[in-house]
């Protein structure tokens, strides 16, 4: 079992889902970010509980080969969409998608299946195959 699978099992045992794991470098710090979701949202207490649960796993299998900071949080209202599951969970939300031709589509995500996503833009309805997506995220109209 790899590190991500171990974290996923630990997170799910606490009643939440693993959304994403990312790494970053900020100033002189290595950051290991674990994003979690749950029906009804995620609060600070749940983030702390997940952090306490996965910290020993990371002590045994250091993710960045040395000193790092662990951050556990929700993915936020504006979040990256990387997997088919992310798209499926975001149906009905506003999304911004860049495809392999570097064209950008912005609008409401109408549907997502194993092959494609459907977005209602101001110019009409667009279908984009998952394999053609370069980057995607949700966005909030402020």
C-alpha positions, 0 to 999 in steps of 0.5 A: 500500500502506498502513502496516498492509499494509507492516508485515504484509509485513515481519512475515510475511517474518520467519516470524511473523504480525501479530496487531494494531496499536494505539495508546495514550497513557500518561503523556506518551508516544504508544505504537504497539503491534504484536502478533505471533504464531507457532506455538509462541509468540514470544520476546524475540529475535523481537520485537526482530528485528521491531522492527528490521525495521519501524522504518525503515518507520515512519520513512518513514510516521510512524504518530502524526504525531510522537514515539512509542514502538514496542512489539512483543510477543505479544498475551498469554494474555489478548488482544482478539479483533477479527477472524474470524481471531482467533476461529478461532485461539482455538477451544478457549480460554476467551472473554468476549464482549459482544454488541450487547444488552450481554449477556455470555457467558463460556465455551469457544469451541467454533467460529467460522465466517464467520457466527457463533461458538459458546460453551459457557457454564455455562447451555448453548451460545450462538451469536452472529453476528460482526456482533453482537459488541461486544467479545471477549477470551480469558481465563485461569482462574488 
